[in-house]
Protein backbone atom coordinates (compact mmCIF):
# COMPACT_ATOMS: atom_id res chain seq x y z
CA UNK A 1 0.00 0.00 0.00
CA UNK A 2 1.13 3.56 -0.68
CA UNK A 3 0.49 6.44 1.73
CA UNK A 4 0.81 10.13 0.84
CA UNK A 5 0.48 13.58 2.33
CA UNK A 6 -0.64 16.52 0.21
CA UNK A 7 -1.76 20.14 0.29
CA UNK A 8 -4.92 21.33 -1.41
CA UNK A 9 -6.58 24.75 -1.06
CA UNK A 10 -4.24 25.60 1.81
CA UNK A 11 -5.10 22.49 3.84
CA UNK A 12 -2.96 19.41 4.51
CA UNK A 13 -4.45 15.97 3.97
CA UNK A 14 -3.20 12.41 4.26
CA UNK A 15 -4.40 9.30 2.54
CA UNK A 16 -3.76 6.20 0.53
CA UNK A 17 -2.77 6.10 -3.15
CA UNK A 18 -4.50 3.92 -5.72
CA UNK A 19 -4.44 3.79 -9.50
CA UNK A 20 -7.46 6.11 -9.40
CA UNK A 21 -5.80 8.78 -7.25
CA UNK A 22 -5.66 9.83 -3.60
CA UNK A 23 -8.17 8.58 -1.03
CA UNK A 24 -8.28 10.71 2.10
CA UNK A 25 -7.98 9.29 5.59
CA UNK A 26 -10.29 10.50 8.37
CA UNK A 27 -9.75 14.17 9.25
CA UNK A 28 -6.61 15.00 11.23
CA UNK A 29 -5.14 11.51 10.74
CA UNK A 30 -1.53 11.78 9.55
CA UNK A 31 0.75 9.26 7.92
CA UNK A 32 2.96 9.46 11.01
CA UNK A 33 -0.11 8.43 13.06
CA UNK A 34 -0.48 5.37 10.84
CA UNK A 35 3.21 4.48 11.13
CA UNK A 36 3.02 4.69 14.91
CA UNK A 37 -0.13 2.55 14.91
CA UNK A 38 1.76 -0.26 13.21
CA UNK A 39 1.66 -1.80 9.75
CA UNK A 40 -1.41 -4.08 10.27
CA UNK A 41 -3.51 -1.18 11.56
CA UNK A 42 -2.24 1.11 8.81
CA UNK A 43 -3.15 -1.38 6.10
CA UNK A 44 -6.63 -1.71 7.60
CA UNK A 45 -7.09 2.07 7.69
CA UNK A 46 -5.83 2.36 4.13
CA UNK A 47 -8.22 -0.28 2.87
CA UNK A 48 -11.13 1.55 4.50
CA UNK A 49 -10.04 4.88 2.97
CA UNK A 50 -9.94 3.36 -0.51
CA UNK A 51 -13.70 2.86 -0.30
CA UNK A 52 -14.03 6.63 -0.55
CA UNK A 53 -13.73 8.94 -3.60
CA UNK A 54 -10.40 9.50 -5.36
CA UNK A 55 -8.70 12.88 -5.84
CA UNK A 56 -6.46 13.24 -8.92
CA UNK A 57 -2.79 13.33 -7.91
CA UNK A 58 -2.13 16.09 -10.45
CA UNK A 59 -4.62 18.38 -8.71
CA UNK A 60 -2.67 18.66 -5.43
CA UNK A 61 0.80 19.52 -4.15
CA UNK A 62 2.50 16.42 -2.78
CA UNK A 63 4.28 16.99 0.53
CA UNK A 64 6.85 14.69 2.13
CA UNK A 65 4.91 11.49 2.96
CA UNK A 66 5.37 11.99 6.70
CA UNK A 67 6.79 14.45 9.21
CA UNK A 68 9.89 12.52 10.24
CA UNK A 69 10.98 12.97 13.88
CA UNK A 70 14.60 12.32 12.87
CA UNK A 71 16.47 11.74 9.61
CA UNK A 72 19.71 9.75 9.49
CA UNK A 73 21.63 9.39 6.25
CA UNK A 74 24.06 6.51 5.74
CA UNK A 75 26.82 6.00 3.18
CA UNK A 76 26.16 2.37 2.28
CA UNK A 77 27.31 2.17 -1.36
CA UNK A 78 31.00 1.33 -1.80
CA UNK A 79 31.09 2.64 -5.38
CA UNK A 80 29.87 6.05 -4.25
CA UNK A 81 32.65 6.25 -1.67
CA UNK A 82 35.21 5.21 -4.30
CA UNK A 83 34.18 8.09 -6.55
CA UNK A 84 34.06 10.69 -3.81
CA UNK A 85 37.56 9.86 -2.51
CA UNK A 86 39.11 9.25 -5.94
CA UNK A 87 40.91 12.64 -6.12
CA UNK A 88 42.88 11.79 -2.97
CA UNK A 89 44.14 8.52 -4.46
CA UNK A 90 43.75 6.83 -1.09
CA UNK A 91 40.88 4.51 -2.02
CA UNK A 92 37.95 3.58 0.21
CA UNK A 93 38.94 4.05 3.87
CA UNK A 94 39.21 0.69 5.67
CA UNK A 95 36.94 2.12 8.37
CA UNK A 96 34.06 2.19 5.85
CA UNK A 97 34.00 -1.62 5.80
CA UNK A 98 33.95 -1.95 9.57
CA UNK A 99 30.49 -0.51 10.27
CA UNK A 100 27.81 1.53 8.48
CA UNK A 101 28.38 5.26 8.92
CA UNK A 102 25.66 7.91 9.10
CA UNK A 103 25.03 11.51 10.05
CA UNK A 104 21.88 13.26 11.27
CA UNK A 105 20.34 15.69 8.80
CA UNK A 106 17.65 18.34 9.13
CA UNK A 107 14.05 17.05 9.46
CA UNK A 108 12.79 20.63 9.00
CA UNK A 109 14.27 20.80 5.50
CA UNK A 110 12.18 18.02 3.95
CA UNK A 111 10.48 19.01 0.68
CA UNK A 112 7.88 17.35 -1.50
CA UNK A 113 8.24 15.27 -4.64
CA UNK A 114 7.70 18.18 -7.06
CA UNK A 115 8.71 21.21 -4.99
CA UNK A 116 11.24 23.74 -6.25
CA UNK A 117 14.60 23.54 -4.45
CA UNK A 118 16.66 26.65 -3.66
CA UNK A 119 20.41 26.75 -4.10
CA UNK A 120 21.91 27.08 -0.58
CA UNK A 121 23.27 30.57 0.20
CA UNK A 122 26.84 30.96 -1.02
CA UNK A 123 27.06 27.63 -2.87
CA UNK A 124 28.48 27.33 -6.38
CA UNK A 125 28.67 23.53 -6.51
CA UNK A 126 25.15 22.22 -5.96
CA UNK A 127 24.53 18.50 -6.35
CA UNK A 128 21.83 15.81 -6.00
CA UNK A 129 22.07 12.37 -4.37
CA UNK A 130 19.88 9.44 -5.44
CA UNK A 131 18.88 7.33 -2.42
CA UNK A 132 16.16 5.13 -0.96
CA UNK A 133 15.03 5.65 2.63
CA UNK A 134 13.51 3.17 5.04
CA UNK A 135 10.90 4.32 7.56
CA UNK A 136 10.96 2.70 10.99
CA UNK A 137 7.58 1.34 12.05
CA UNK A 138 8.12 0.45 15.71
CA UNK A 139 10.14 1.79 18.62
CA UNK A 140 13.14 -0.27 19.64
CA UNK A 141 16.62 -0.20 21.13
CA UNK A 142 19.78 -2.22 20.47
CA UNK A 143 17.96 -4.30 17.90
CA UNK A 144 19.51 -7.29 16.20
CA UNK A 145 19.24 -7.27 12.38
CA UNK A 146 16.60 -9.99 12.65
CA UNK A 147 14.58 -7.87 15.07
CA UNK A 148 15.13 -4.76 12.96
CA UNK A 149 13.48 -6.38 9.94
CA UNK A 150 10.26 -6.56 11.95
CA UNK A 151 10.56 -2.81 12.61
CA UNK A 152 10.41 -1.78 8.94
CA UNK A 153 7.24 0.04 7.93
CA UNK A 154 8.10 0.98 4.38
CA UNK A 155 10.30 2.82 1.90
CA UNK A 156 10.42 6.05 -0.09
CA UNK A 157 12.79 7.91 -2.43
CA UNK A 158 15.24 10.37 -0.86
CA UNK A 159 17.26 13.07 -2.63
CA UNK A 160 19.97 14.39 -0.31
CA UNK A 161 20.67 17.74 -1.99
CA UNK A 162 24.29 18.70 -1.33
CA UNK A 163 26.27 21.93 -1.51
CA UNK A 164 29.63 20.32 -2.20
CA UNK A 165 31.72 23.46 -1.64
CA UNK A 166 30.15 24.07 1.78
CA UNK A 167 30.29 20.37 2.65
CA UNK A 168 33.98 19.91 1.93
CA UNK A 169 34.94 23.10 3.79
CA UNK A 170 33.07 21.85 6.86
CA UNK A 171 34.49 18.34 6.71
CA UNK A 172 38.04 19.70 6.46
CA UNK A 173 37.62 20.59 10.15
CA UNK A 174 36.73 16.93 10.83
CA UNK A 175 33.09 17.65 11.56
CA UNK A 176 29.95 17.63 9.50
CA UNK A 177 28.47 17.61 6.99
CA UNK A 178 26.08 20.25 8.26
CA UNK A 179 25.24 23.40 6.25
CA UNK A 180 26.37 21.56 3.13
CA UNK A 181 23.41 19.23 3.57
CA UNK A 182 20.57 20.90 5.45
CA UNK A 183 19.08 23.17 2.79
CA UNK A 184 16.71 20.56 1.33
CA UNK A 185 16.00 16.83 1.32
CA UNK A 186 13.31 15.57 -1.05
CA UNK A 187 11.20 12.71 0.29
CA UNK A 188 8.50 11.07 -1.77
CA UNK A 189 6.41 10.75 -3.76
CA UNK A 190 4.77 8.46 -1.18
CA UNK A 191 5.56 5.89 1.46
CA UNK A 192 5.34 2.33 0.11
CA UNK A 193 4.74 -0.39 2.70
CA UNK A 194 7.36 -3.09 3.08
CA UNK A 195 5.10 -5.94 1.92
CA UNK A 196 4.83 -4.38 -1.56
CA UNK A 197 8.57 -4.68 -2.12
CA UNK A 198 9.15 -8.24 -0.93
CA UNK A 199 8.98 -9.61 -4.52
CA UNK A 200 12.13 -7.58 -5.29
CA UNK A 201 14.24 -9.18 -2.53
CA UNK A 202 17.19 -11.17 -3.91
CA UNK A 203 18.81 -14.34 -2.57
CA UNK A 204 21.10 -12.30 -0.29
CA UNK A 205 18.16 -10.47 1.29
CA UNK A 206 18.70 -7.16 -0.51
CA UNK A 207 16.02 -5.23 -2.41
CA UNK A 208 17.05 -5.28 -6.08
CA UNK A 209 15.27 -2.09 -7.14
CA UNK A 210 16.34 -0.24 -10.28
CA UNK A 211 17.36 3.37 -9.49
CA UNK A 212 17.76 6.12 -12.11
CA UNK A 213 18.44 9.85 -12.10
CA UNK A 214 18.36 12.38 -14.93
CA UNK A 215 19.01 16.11 -15.29
CA UNK A 216 16.93 17.97 -17.87
CA UNK A 217 15.88 14.65 -19.38
CA UNK A 218 19.43 13.28 -19.78
CA UNK A 219 20.15 10.19 -17.69
CA UNK A 220 23.13 10.72 -15.39
CA UNK A 221 23.13 7.59 -13.23
CA UNK A 222 21.66 4.10 -12.82
CA UNK A 223 22.23 1.44 -10.18
CA UNK A 224 20.52 -1.34 -8.23
CA UNK A 225 19.62 -0.79 -4.60
CA UNK A 226 20.96 -4.29 -3.93
CA UNK A 227 24.51 -2.92 -4.39
CA UNK A 228 24.37 -1.58 -0.82
CA UNK A 229 27.09 -2.86 1.48
CA UNK A 230 24.52 -3.61 4.19
CA UNK A 231 20.76 -4.29 3.94
CA UNK A 232 18.38 -1.89 5.65
CA UNK A 233 17.92 -4.23 8.62
CA UNK A 234 21.63 -3.79 9.39
CA UNK A 235 21.31 -0.01 9.12
CA UNK A 236 18.38 0.06 11.55
CA UNK A 237 20.22 -2.28 13.90
CA UNK A 238 23.31 -0.07 13.88
CA UNK A 239 21.26 3.12 14.36
CA UNK A 240 19.65 1.54 17.43
CA UNK A 241 22.94 0.25 18.86
CA UNK A 242 23.21 1.46 22.46
CA UNK A 243 20.30 3.86 21.93
CA UNK A 244 16.84 3.76 20.33
CA UNK A 245 14.97 4.30 17.11
CA UNK A 246 11.33 5.34 17.06
CA UNK A 247 8.41 4.89 14.71
CA UNK A 248 8.62 7.44 11.91
CA UNK A 249 12.41 7.77 11.94
CA UNK A 250 13.82 7.97 8.39
CA UNK A 251 17.12 6.27 7.46
CA UNK A 252 18.64 6.98 4.05
CA UNK A 253 20.66 4.38 2.18
CA UNK A 254 23.26 6.86 1.07
CA UNK A 255 23.93 7.66 -2.56
CA UNK A 256 23.95 4.80 -5.04
CA UNK A 257 26.89 4.25 -7.36
CA UNK A 258 27.33 4.66 -11.11
CA UNK A 259 26.37 8.32 -11.27
CA UNK A 260 24.07 8.55 -8.28
CA UNK A 261 25.45 12.06 -7.78
CA UNK A 262 27.62 14.52 -9.68
CA UNK A 263 30.33 14.54 -7.03
CA UNK A 264 31.10 10.87 -7.66
CA UNK A 265 31.49 11.53 -11.39
CA UNK A 266 33.71 14.56 -10.77
CA UNK A 267 35.96 12.38 -8.64
CA UNK A 268 36.30 9.51 -11.09
CA UNK A 269 36.58 11.67 -14.24
CA UNK A 270 38.79 14.36 -12.79
CA UNK A 271 36.70 17.30 -14.03
CA UNK A 272 33.31 18.95 -13.53
CA UNK A 273 31.44 16.99 -16.18
CA UNK A 274 28.49 17.13 -15.94
CA UNK A 275 28.70 20.60 -14.36
CA UNK A 276 27.21 21.54 -10.98
CA UNK A 277 23.46 22.08 -10.99
CA UNK A 278 22.33 25.42 -12.39
CA UNK A 279 19.20 27.48 -11.79
CA UNK A 280 16.41 26.01 -13.92
CA UNK A 281 17.79 22.46 -13.98
CA UNK A 282 15.22 19.73 -13.40
CA UNK A 283 16.38 16.65 -11.48
CA UNK A 284 14.21 13.54 -11.85
CA UNK A 285 14.66 10.32 -9.89
CA UNK A 286 12.79 7.07 -10.46
CA UNK A 287 13.07 3.98 -8.26
CA UNK A 288 11.34 0.76 -9.24
CA UNK A 289 8.34 0.10 -7.03
CA UNK A 290 8.54 3.51 -5.35
CA UNK A 291 7.71 6.03 -8.08
CA UNK A 292 9.27 9.26 -9.35
CA UNK A 293 10.27 12.57 -7.80
CA UNK A 294 11.03 15.64 -9.90
CA UNK A 295 12.42 18.94 -8.58
CA UNK A 296 13.49 22.16 -10.27
CA UNK A 297 16.50 24.10 -8.98
CA UNK A 298 15.72 27.77 -8.32
CA UNK A 299 17.70 30.76 -7.11
CA UNK A 300 18.52 30.79 -3.42
CA UNK A 301 18.61 33.53 -0.84
CA UNK A 302 21.30 36.16 -1.21
CA UNK A 303 22.77 36.53 2.28
CA UNK A 304 25.85 38.35 3.58
CA UNK A 305 29.05 36.28 3.67
CA UNK A 306 29.87 34.43 6.89
CA UNK A 307 32.29 36.32 9.14
CA UNK A 308 35.61 34.52 9.64
CA UNK A 309 36.90 33.64 13.10
CA UNK A 310 39.07 36.22 14.84
CA UNK A 311 42.61 35.15 15.67
CA UNK A 312 42.68 33.77 19.18
CA UNK A 313 44.38 36.34 21.53
CA UNK A 314 45.72 33.56 23.82
CA UNK A 315 45.32 35.72 26.89
CA UNK A 316 44.93 33.52 29.97
CA UNK A 317 44.01 36.11 32.59
CA UNK A 318 41.80 39.19 32.73
CA UNK A 319 43.65 42.49 32.56
N, C-alpha and C positions, 0 to 999 in steps of 0.2 A: 504494500500500500504506500501511497505517496501523500505526504502532508505538506501544506504550504501556508504561508502567511502573506497577506496582501493588503494594499491600501486602495480604497475606492471612495470617492467623494469625501475625502478627509478623514475617513474612519478606517481603523485597522480590523481586519477579519482573519480568521484562521479556518482551515478546512481540509478536506481530502480532495485529491486530484483524480479525475477519471478521464477517459477518452472524450467525454462530453464537455469537460471543463472543471470548474471549482465548485465544490459542494460545501456550504458553510456549516461549521460546527455550532452548537448552541452558543448564544451570546456570552461574551466575556471568557469563553474557553480558549486557551492558547495552546500552541503546539508544545510549549514547555510543560504545560499542565498534563498533556497526554503522555509525554516522555516520562514524567515523574509518576504517572499512574501505572506505568508498566506496559509492555508491548501487548499482552492479551487484551487489556482494557482499552488500549488505544485502537487496536484493530476492531474491536466491537463498536467503539464510538464512531470510527470511520465508516464502518458498514452501515450504521444507522444514518449517518449524514448523507450517504450516497443515495438514500431514498428521496432526498429533497431535490429541488431544482438545481440546474448547473449554470454557472456564470462563465462566460467566455474568458479564457486566460488573457486574451489580447485586450480586454476591456479594463484591466486593472494594472496597478504597479506592484510587481512582486517584491516583497521584502525578504530579508534573510529568513529562512524557514523557522528559526526559533531565536529567542533572546538568550544567547549562551552565557551562563554564569562565568565561565572561564574558557580561554582558548589557548591550547598548547600547540606548538608546531614543531614536528620532528624533522630530521634529515635522514630519511630511511632509504634513499636510493644511492647506491655506491657510484653509479655513473654520473650523477649530478655532482657529487663531491669531487670526483676526478676532474670534471670540467672546471669547477670553480677554483680548484687549487693548481690547475695546470700551469699558470704563469710562474709559480714558485719553483716548479720542477721537483717538488718534494714528494709528490704522489699522495694518495689517501693516507691521512694520519692513522697509525696503528690503533689509536684510541677509538676511532670510529667503529672498529669491528668489535670492541669490547662491550659496548652497551649502546642502546639507542639514545640519541641526544636530542633535547628539545629546548625551546625557550617559550616563555609566556608572551603572548601578543595581546593587543588591545581589543577587548570585547565591545567597546563603544564605537569602534571604527568599522563594524560590519556593514556592508552595503548589499543591496539586492542584485538579482541576476542580470538586470538590464539598466542599472543606475549608471550615470556618468561618474567618472572617477577623476578627482583633481590631482594634478602633479603636486607632490609635497613641496612646501616652500623651500626654495634654494636648491632644489635638485635639478641636475642636468642629465642624469643617467637613470631614467625611470624604466622599470622592468616588470614583467609579469612572472608568476610561478604557477604551473599547472599541478594541482594536487587533488587528492580525495581526502575527505575528513570523515572520521567515525564519530558518532554521537553516543555518549554513554547513557544507558537506560536505567541503571540502578546504582545506588550508593554502594561504596565498598572501599576497603583498605587492605593494602598488602596482598593483593589478589594474585593467585597463580594464573598462568596463561589459560589454563582450563577453566578456572572460575571466571576469568575476564571475558571469555567468549560468551558466557551467559549474561554478561552485563552490556552487550552491544544492543542498541536500539535500532540504529540504521546508519545510512551514509549519505553524503552530499558532496558536491563539487566545491573546492576551495581554491581561490586565486589569491595568493599571498603577494600583493603588490609591493615592490621593493625599490627604494631609492638607493641604488648601489653606491653612489658617491657618499651619501650620508652613512650608509651601513658600514662601509669599509673604514671610514674615518673613526667611527665609534669602536669598531672591533680592534682597531690598532691599539686601543688602550686596554685591551683584554677584557672588555665588557660589551654587552649588547648581543645582538642588534636591538635597537630601541626606536629612535626616531626614523631610522631607515626603513622601518617596517610598520609603523602604527598609523599611517595615513588612511589606509583602506584595506579591507579584506573582503572579497566577494564570497558570499555563501549562497548556494542555491543550485538549481532553481527551486528545488523542494527537497524534503527529507524522505528518502526511500528506506522502508523498513528492511531489516536484515534478511528476512525470509525470502524477499524478492530476488536477492542476489546469490542465494545458495547454488543455483544451477551453474554459476560462473566459477565456483571454487575448484581449483585444480588438485592434483594428487598430493601436492605438498601442503595443502590447506590455504593457499593464497587465492585471492580473487583476481582472476585473469580478465580484467576489464580493459578494453581498448581506450586509450586516452589520446586526444588530439587538441592542438592549439594552432590557431591561425591569427595573423595580423592583416587586416584589410583584405581578407579573403585568400591570402597566401599561407599555406600550411608551413609552420615553423618547426613543429615537433610532434612526435608520435611515440608512444611507449605502451607497455602493458603494466597495469598496476601490480601484477604478480612479480615484477622485478624488484620489489621492495626487499630489503635485507632482513626484515622481520615482519611477520603478519600483524594485523591490528591488535590481536589478543596480547601479543608481546608488548606492544606499545602501551596498551591500557595497564597491563601488569606493571610495567616499569614506572609509569606515571603514578601508580598507587603505592609504590614501594616505600614503606616507612611513613606513609601519609594516607590521604584518601582522595578518591574521585567521587563526583556526585552526578546524579542524573541531570542531563543537559550539557555536561562538559563536552567541548569539541576538541578533538585531537586530529591535527593534520598529518598526512603521510610524509610531508616534505615533497620537494619538487621531483617529478619524474625525470628520467634521463632522455637522451636523444632529442635535445631541443625543447625540454620542458620549460626553459627560461632562456633569455638572451644572454645572461651572464655566463652560463655554461658554454654557449657557443663562442662568446668572446674569448674565453679561456682556452678552448681547444684550437680555435682558428688563429688566435693571436692578433685579431683586429676587431673593430666594432661593426661586424657584419653578421646579421642585420643591425642597423643602428638602434640606439636607445629609442624608446617610445616617444612620439611627438604628439602635440595637441591635434586632435582630430582622428588619431588612430583608433581603430576598432579591434579589440581583442576578443576572440571567440574561442571558447573551450567546450568540447563535447566529450563526455565519458559514457561509455556503453552502460546502459541500464540506469543511468542517473539523469541524463538530459543534457541541456546546453545552457551556458551562461554567455552573455555578450555585453561588454562594457565599452563605452567610448571614453577616451582620455580627453580631459578638458583642462583649461588653464587653471592653475592653482592660485592661492593667495599670495600677494606680493607683500612680504613682511620685511622689516629691517634685519640686517645681518646680525648674527649672534655675536655678542661681545666676547672677546678672548679673555682667558684668565689673566689676572695681574701676576707679575713675578712675585713669588713668595718672599716677604721681607726677612724671614728667619730671625725675627726678634723674639726672644724667649721670656722677657720680662716687660712689664709695663713701665713706661718712662714717667 
